[in-house]
Amino acid sequence: PTALEAGTLNGHGLAGLGAAVDYLNRQGLSSIRAKGGADEKVLSGSAGYSGSEGFIGDFRTMDRCAIVTLNIRDYDSGEVGDALYMDYGIATEHGAHCAPLMHQALGTTEQGAVRFSFSHFNTEEEIQRGIEAVRELAE
C-alpha cells in the first residue's frame, strides 16, 4: 500500500464511523428499534390509495431497516422524487440506487424507484407528512 496508494486515509470518515458506533452503543439498539416503526406507519397510512400500491420489498418481517421503496403507477421515479422535494420539502432517493441488477430483477429498470429512508430521528409529524404526500401524489 505505501508504494501504490496515493493520499491519506479517510480520517474524517473513520472518525465519523467511530462516533456513529459510539452513539449506537450509548443509545442501545433495542431502544433505537423500539422507537422505529416509521415504515409500518407509511405502509398502513398509504394503503388503499389508488396508485400507491407499488411498494417494493418484503414487509412481513420485523427484522429490517426502516426503508420504504415505492412507485406510483407508471410515473418516473425522478418526477415523483422531484415533486416530493419541491412540493412537500421531503428528500428521498430516487432512480436506480446504484443497483441496476436489482431493478432488472424487479422490472423497474426504466422507472427506477423512490426510497424513503427513515431513522429514529424522524418525528411523527415528518412521517405523517410523508404519508400525506404519497397519498396526494397517488390521487
QUIGI-V309894 format. One line per field, one symbol per residue. ss: DSSP state (@ for helix, = for strand, . for the rest). psi: psi as a letter, one per 30 degrees, with the letter a starting at -180 (. if undefined). burial: b if it has 9 or more other C-alpha atoms within 8 Angstrom, else e. A space follows every 10 residues. Layout:
BEGIN
ss = ???
psi = ???
burial = ???
END
This chain:
BEGIN
ss = .......... @@@@@@@@@@ @@@@@@@.@@ @@@@...@@@ @@@@@@.... ...===.... ......==== =.....@@@@ @@@@@@@@.. ..===....@ @@@@@@.... ..=====... ...@@@@@@@ @@@@@@@@.
psi = efffjlalli eeeeeeeeee eeeeeeekee eeeefageee eeeeffkfkk fgghkkljgf kfillikkkl ljbgkkeeee eeeeeeffgj klklbfhhie eeeeefggee ealkkkjllf fkleeeeeee eeeeeeee.
burial = eeeeeeeeee eeeeeeeeee eeebeeeeee ebeeebebbe bbbeebeebe bbbbbeeeee eeeeebbbbb bbeebbbbeb bebbbeebee ebbbbbeeeb eebbeeebbe bbbbbbebeb eeeeeebbbb bbbbbeebe
END
